[in-house]
Amino acid sequence: MSNTTDLTGDRGFQDIRESMYTVVFFLCAAVSVITTAGIIVALILPTITFLGEVPMSEFFLGTQFSPAIQPTVFGVLPLAFGTLLITFGAAMVAIPIGTLTALYLSEYASESRRAVLKPLLEILAGVPTVVYGYFALVYVTPLLDAIPGLELGTFNALSASLVMGIMIIPMVSSISEDSMNAVPDSVRNAAYGLGATKYDVSVGVVVPSALSGIASSFILALSRAIGETMIVVVAAGQTARFPETTSGLLNSFFVSTQTMTSAMVQLGTSDLAGGTTAYRALFAIGLTLFVMTLVLNLVSDAIAARFREDYD
């Protein structure tokens, strides 16, 4: 009697089940693509109508944004400036702290400490953003205003930047740590064998080897900051400003400003009638923000591909 197993027979229900899995996974992927396409179409169509009523030069190059007060102006530059200003301030907080935190968790912390510190750190990502906004308004702004020589308005970009930076620290640290942990121990051991210290290995070997993931974490965190809404609505205010001089750049942190997301909230919740030029400006701003975020994600993918290390 032969003890060989027939591997060519009909698997019956198993083939049907595998086909069902394929269909389910395809439908899930299709829903994601269709949803994205629907969002793009929903933004593009009103934007085309809007740009037929407002010249592109006025929208993209205008330095004033006042959709409700006559004479109405729809320059997106003040909103883009406010968005980039707060994003820059958040990056100055999140990038160094997040990277150093990831380096500590990956290279210096013991397993027991990592098991406690990482979940505590990631709790920051689960806090509702409106809570961050009120924290900035009620606690951070008065604390900063108490510093001698620093005069802040009730709504200001500085406190919004600081709190937003705290909010995106987990994104930077988590992705960066995963990239550092992906560096093989053989690379570390080779450096130790050459007489390198712990610091030399961490900074001179691990960080460069994980550069693609670290850079990607920076850009993804900035994309998250650019699209943030509630923190800037609550803490930064709704005054669109564009600095007329270079000296006004620093002062812009101390006064109220308006981001693109904040302007969209203002337009969407105001008593502006649907179908008006001011209402359609909401979609034009949204499409501009969508393109900015898309470009950042493409840059992130390009950086990851350019600096990715292959250890096979």
N, C-alpha and C positions, 0 to 999 in steps of 0.2 A: 504494500500500500504506500502511495506517495504522500509525503508530508508537506509538499510545496503548497503555497497559498496562491490562489488565483487573484492576480492584481488587475486583470483586464475586464472583470465582470461589470455588469450594470449596477451602479450604486443606488438606483431607484430614487427614494425620497430625498437622499442627501443631495443629489444633483438639483432637484427642485428647490430645496432649501437654500443652496448656494446661489441659485438664480434669483431667489427672493431677496437675499442679502444684497446682491448686486443692484437690483432695482431700487431698494430702499436707500442705499448709499447714494445712488445716482440722483434720486429725487431730493435728498437732502442737499447735495451739491447744487442741483438746479435751483432750489429755493433760494440759496444764497446768491447765486448769479442773477436770478430774476429780480430779487429784491434790490440788489445794487443797481441793476439796469433801470428799475422803476424809479429809484431815488434820483438817478442822473437825469432821466427824462422829466421828472417832476420839477427839477431845478432848471433845466435848460429851456423848456418852453416858455415859462414866465420871464426868464432872463432875456430871451430874444425879444419879447414884446417890450420889456423895460428898456433895452438898449435901442429900440426903435423910437422911444420917447425921450430918452436922455442920451446925449452923445457919449460915445465911449471915452473920449478925451476928458469929459467932465467927470465921469464915474471913476476912471482909473487914475486920473491926475489931479482931481479936485482936492483941495486941502480943507474943505468944510463939509460937514454933514449935518443937515437940519431938515429932516423930512416932513415935519409937522408945522413949522413956523414959516410964514411967507417972508421973503421969497424962498421957496424950497431949493435946497442944494443937496446933491447926492454924491459927494466925493468920498471914495472909499479909503483914501490915504490916511485920514486920521484914525479910522478904525483899524486898519492894518498896522499903523504905528503903535497904537495902544496894545494890540495883540502881541506884536513882536517885543514891545517893551516889557510887558509882564512875563512873557515867555523867557526873555533873556534873564530877568531877575530870578525867575524860578530855576533856570539852568545853573546860575551861579551858586544856588543853594544845593540843588539835588545832585549835580554831577560830581563835585568833589566828595561830598558826604556819602553819596551812594556808592561811589567807586571804592573809597577807603573802607566802607562797611563791608562791601563784598570781598575785599582783599583780606580783611580780618577774619570773616567767617570762613573763607576758603583756606587760608594758609596758617592762621594763628589760633583760631578758636578750637577748643576741644570738642569732641562729639557731644558731650553733655551740655556745654554752653551753646553750641550751635542749635541743639534741639530746643532750647528755650528761647534764644535770641531771635532766630529766624521767624517763628510764628508770631512773636511779639511785634517784630518789625512789619510783618505783612498785615497786621491788624490795621495799620495806617491806611492800607489800600481799601479796607472795608468800611471805613468811616464815611458816611454820606457827605457829599461835597458841600451841601448847604450848611452842615455843621462846621466845616472848615471856614466857610464864609463868615458865619456869625462869630466864630472864634477870632478871626482876623479883625472884625469890626469892633467887637466888645472888649477884647483883651490885648491883641497885638498892637493895634493903633494907639490906644492910650499909653501902653508901655513904651513904644517908640517915641511918642510925643513928649514923654517925660525926659528924654535925653536932652541935655542942654544944647541949644543952638539948632535943634531939629524941630521945625515947625511943620506939622502935617495937618491936612484937612481931615474932616471926618471920614470922607471917602478918599482913598489914595491908592496909587499903584504899588507902593513899597510894601505895605502889609499884605496886599493880595499876592505879590510876588513871593514873599517869604513863606506864606502859608501854602501856596501852590507848590513851591519847591519841596516843602515837607511832604506834601501829598504824593509826589511822584518819586520820592526816594525809594520806596519799595520796588518800583518798576526797574530803576537803574540797578539797585543792589541785587535783585533776584536774578535778572538776566545776566548781569556781569558775573555773579557768583557761579551760575551754571556754566558759563564759558570757561571760567578759571578751573572749575572742577573737571572739565572735559580735557584739560591738559594732562597727558599721561605722566604717571609718577616716574617713568624712566627718564623723562626730560629733566625733572627736578633732580633725580639721583645723579644724572650725568654732571649737572652743575655742582652738586655737593662734592662729587668726586674730584672736581677741579679746584676745590678749596673755597667755593663760594659760601657766603654766610646766608642765613635765613632771609635777611633783607635783600641781599643781592639776587637770590633766587626768586623771591616774590616780585620785586620790581623789575629786575633785568631779564627774567626768563618767563615767568608765568603771565605777567601783564602783556608783554609783546606777543606771546603765543595766543592769548585770548583776545587780541585786539579787535578782531572782526565782531565778536559778540558784544564786547564792551561798547564799541562805536555804535552798533545797532541799538543797544539799550539807550544810549544817549538820544538818538534820533527818534526812537519810538516814544520815549518819555517827553520829548519836545512836542511830538505830534499830539500826545495826550494833553499837554499844557495848552497848546494852541486851540484845541477844541473844548476846553473847560468853560463851563457856563456859570454855575451858581456862585462860585467863589468870587468871580469878577463882578457879577450882578450885585452881590451883597456888599462886598468890601471896596471895590474899585470905583463904583459910581457909574454915571451915565452921561458924562460930559466928553464929547468927542473933541480931542485936541491934536493939533499938529504943530510941533515946535518951529518957530520961524528962524531961530538962530541955534547954533551949536550949543550955546550956554543953556538953552532951554531943555536940552536932552536930560541932564541930571535933575533939573527941577521938575521934570515931568513925573518923576517917581513920587514927589511929595504932594501932588494935587490929584483931583479926580480925573479919571480917564475912562474911555469907553473902548471895549474890544468888539470884534466882529460878532461874537456870540451874544454879547450883551445888547448890541444894536438889534440883533434878530429877535431877542426876547422883547425888547421895547416895541418893535414894530408889530410883533405877533400878538401882544397883549394890549395894545393901545386901541382906541376907538376909531382907528382908520378904517374906512370902508374897503371891503375886498374888491379887487379889480382896479384899484387906483394905482398911480405910479409909485406912491410911497409904499403901498402894500407889496407891489412887485419888486421893490428894492430889497425886500427880505430874501427873495429867491436869488437875486443877483449876488448879494453878499454871501449867501450860503454856498453858491456855486464857486465863488472865489475862494472861500475857506476850504471847500472840498478839493480844489485844485492844489492849494498850498499843502494840505495834508497828504495828498497823493504824491506830490513831488518829494516830500520828505520820506515817505515810505519807499519810493523808488530809489532814492539816494541810500537809504538803509540797506536795501537789497544789494545795490551795487557795491557798497563798502564791505558787506558781509562776503560777497563773492570774491572781491579783490584781495582781502586779507585772510581768507579762510585757510587754516592750516590742515593739511592732510597727513595723518600719522599712520596710515595703513602701510 
